[in-house]
Amino acid sequence: MEKDNEILKRLNSITDKEWREIVDRLTKWVRFKLWGKITFGAHSDYNLGGNPIDFYVDGAIEKLFSLEWEWKYEKYTLLKQLQAIAGSMISENVRKYSTKEEMVIPVEDEKLIFLIEKNSYEEYDDSNYQLFLDTLSICTNDDEELQLYSTAVLTCNSFDEISNELGWDKSKLYTMQKKLTCRIIKHLETKKNSK
């Protein structure tokens, strides 16, 4: 109990400026660890239910403050301890993901998801473009904002243009993009399972 109080006291004594620097460095470290691993699999938005970088950064900080993980301050700096926690979370997520039933997405559907996430719709051939339009229609039919977003995606050339067209800030556009991607993945998974 005394150790817990000491940890909380040390955490609360860190200035806002120091926290910003630590969180910034932790975010860069997590981004580096996940480089190229967040589109599909254990670290995808779909699997984690949100932004993978935020998931691990926020999760590490939460585990430290909730005392789920003990800061060994005699041995590690705060940044090193947070990196150890985030690293453990990353490894644990891979372990959990590899033991659950693997979701196999057909190659053409993987390409569809990749192009949607990258806003690279012009790379579709005619058959894929029709698949894309059909899937888009099904996945947005009950959500007016998603319909607006998908229409803008089809008519605009960039996120800046979409932002100007809809009057939405980029954070909202990214949220809509992730929401649409998740719906499409779920739709494709359902379609695969019904075959």
C-alpha positions in Angstrom: 0.0 0.0 0.0 2.8 2.4 0.9 4.5 1.5 -2.4 1.3 2.3 -4.3 1.0 5.7 -2.6 4.6 6.4 -3.5 4.0 5.5 -7.1 0.9 7.8 -7.3 2.8 10.6 -5.6 5.6 10.4 -8.2 3.1 10.2 -11.1 1.2 13.2 -9.8 4.4 15.2 -9.3 5.3 15.1 -13.0 4.6 18.4 -14.7 2.3 18.8 -17.7 5.2 19.7 -19.9 7.1 16.5 -18.9 3.9 14.5 -19.5 3.5 16.0 -23.0 7.1 15.1 -23.8 6.8 11.5 -22.4 3.5 10.9 -24.2 5.0 12.3 -27.5 8.0 10.0 -27.2 5.9 7.0 -26.2 3.5 7.7 -29.2 6.5 7.7 -31.6 7.9 4.5 -30.0 4.5 2.7 -30.4 4.1 4.0 -34.0 7.5 2.6 -34.8 6.7 -0.8 -33.2 3.5 -1.0 -35.2 4.9 0.3 -38.5 3.2 -1.6 -41.3 1.1 -3.8 -38.9 -2.1 -1.8 -38.4 -4.1 -2.4 -41.6 -5.0 -6.0 -40.8 -4.5 -8.4 -37.9 -4.0 -8.1 -34.2 -3.2 -4.4 -34.3 -5.9 -3.2 -36.8 -8.6 -0.7 -35.9 -11.1 -3.5 -36.6 -9.6 -5.8 -34.0 -8.9 -3.2 -31.4 -12.1 -1.1 -31.9 -10.2 2.1 -32.4 -6.9 3.8 -33.3 -4.1 1.3 -32.6 -1.6 3.9 -31.5 -4.0 5.5 -29.1 -5.1 2.1 -27.8 -1.6 1.2 -26.7 -0.5 4.7 -25.5 -3.7 5.3 -23.5 -3.7 1.7 -22.3 -0.2 1.9 -21.0 -0.8 5.1 -19.1 -4.1 3.8 -17.7 -2.5 0.6 -16.5 0.2 2.6 -14.7 -2.3 5.0 -13.0 -4.6 2.2 -12.0 -1.6 0.4 -10.5 -2.4 -2.7 -12.6 1.3 -2.3 -13.5 3.7 -1.2 -10.9 6.2 1.5 -11.8 9.6 0.2 -10.8 10.9 3.8 -10.5 14.2 2.6 -8.9 14.9 0.7 -12.1 13.1 2.5 -14.9 12.4 6.0 -16.1 8.7 6.7 -16.6 9.1 6.5 -20.4 10.9 3.1 -20.2 8.2 1.7 -17.9 5.4 2.9 -20.2 7.3 1.4 -23.2 7.5 -1.9 -21.2 3.8 -1.9 -20.6 2.9 -1.0 -24.2 5.3 -3.6 -25.5 3.7 -6.2 -23.2 0.2 -5.2 -24.4 1.3 -5.5 -28.0 2.7 -9.0 -27.4 -0.4 -10.1 -25.5 -2.7 -8.9 -28.3 -0.7 -10.9 -30.9 -1.0 -14.0 -28.6 -4.7 -13.5 -28.2 -5.3 -12.8 -31.9 -3.3 -15.8 -33.0 -5.3 -18.2 -30.7 -8.7 -17.0 -31.8 -10.3 -18.4 -35.0 -8.6 -16.7 -37.9 -10.7 -14.6 -40.1 -9.7 -15.2 -43.7 -10.5 -12.4 -46.1 -10.4 -13.2 -49.8 -7.6 -11.4 -51.7 -10.1 -9.2 -53.7 -11.8 -8.2 -50.5 -8.4 -7.4 -48.9 -7.6 -5.1 -51.8 -11.0 -3.5 -51.5 -10.4 -2.7 -47.8 -6.8 -1.5 -48.5 -8.0 0.9 -51.3 -10.8 2.2 -49.1 -8.4 2.9 -46.2 -6.0 4.7 -48.5 -8.7 6.6 -50.5 -7.3 5.1 -53.7 -10.6 4.5 -55.5 -9.1 5.4 -58.9 -7.0 2.2 -58.7 -10.1 -0.1 -59.2 -10.7 -2.0 -62.4 -14.3 -2.1 -63.6 -15.3 -5.3 -61.8 -13.8 -4.2 -58.5 -15.3 -0.8 -58.8 -18.8 -2.3 -59.1 -18.1 -4.5 -56.1 -16.9 -1.3 -54.3 -20.1 0.6 -55.2 -22.4 -2.2 -54.2 -20.5 -2.7 -50.9 -20.6 1.0 -50.2 -24.3 1.2 -50.7 -25.0 -1.7 -48.4 -22.7 -0.4 -45.7 -24.0 3.1 -45.6 -27.8 2.6 -46.2 -28.7 3.2 -42.5 -26.4 6.1 -41.7 -26.9 9.5 -43.3 -23.5 10.9 -42.4 -21.8 7.8 -43.9 -23.9 8.3 -47.1 -22.7 11.9 -47.3 -19.1 10.9 -46.6 -19.2 8.1 -49.2 -20.7 10.4 -51.9 -18.0 13.0 -51.2 -15.3 10.3 -51.4 -16.6 9.4 -54.9 -16.7 13.0 -56.2 -13.7 14.6 -54.4 -10.0 14.1 -55.1 -8.5 14.6 -51.6 -9.3 14.8 -47.9 -9.0 18.6 -48.1 -11.6 18.7 -50.8 -13.9 16.4 -48.9 -13.4 18.5 -45.8 -14.4 21.7 -47.7 -17.3 20.0 -49.4 -18.9 18.7 -46.2 -17.7 21.4 -43.8 -16.2 18.7 -41.5 -12.9 18.8 -39.9 -10.3 16.1 -40.7 -10.7 14.3 -37.4 -14.4 13.7 -38.2 -13.4 12.5 -41.7 -10.9 10.0 -40.2 -13.6 8.8 -37.8 -16.0 8.3 -40.7 -13.3 6.6 -42.8 -12.6 4.1 -39.9 -16.3 3.6 -39.3 -16.9 2.8 -43.0 -13.9 0.5 -43.1 -15.1 -1.4 -40.0 -18.6 -1.8 -41.6 -17.1 -3.0 -44.8 -14.9 -5.6 -43.1 -17.9 -6.9 -41.1 -20.0 -7.0 -44.3 -17.3 -9.0 -46.1 -16.9 -11.3 -43.2 -20.7 -12.0 -43.1 -20.7 -12.5 -46.8 -17.8 -15.0 -46.6 -19.5 -16.9 -43.7 -22.8 -17.2 -45.6 -21.1 -18.9 -48.5 
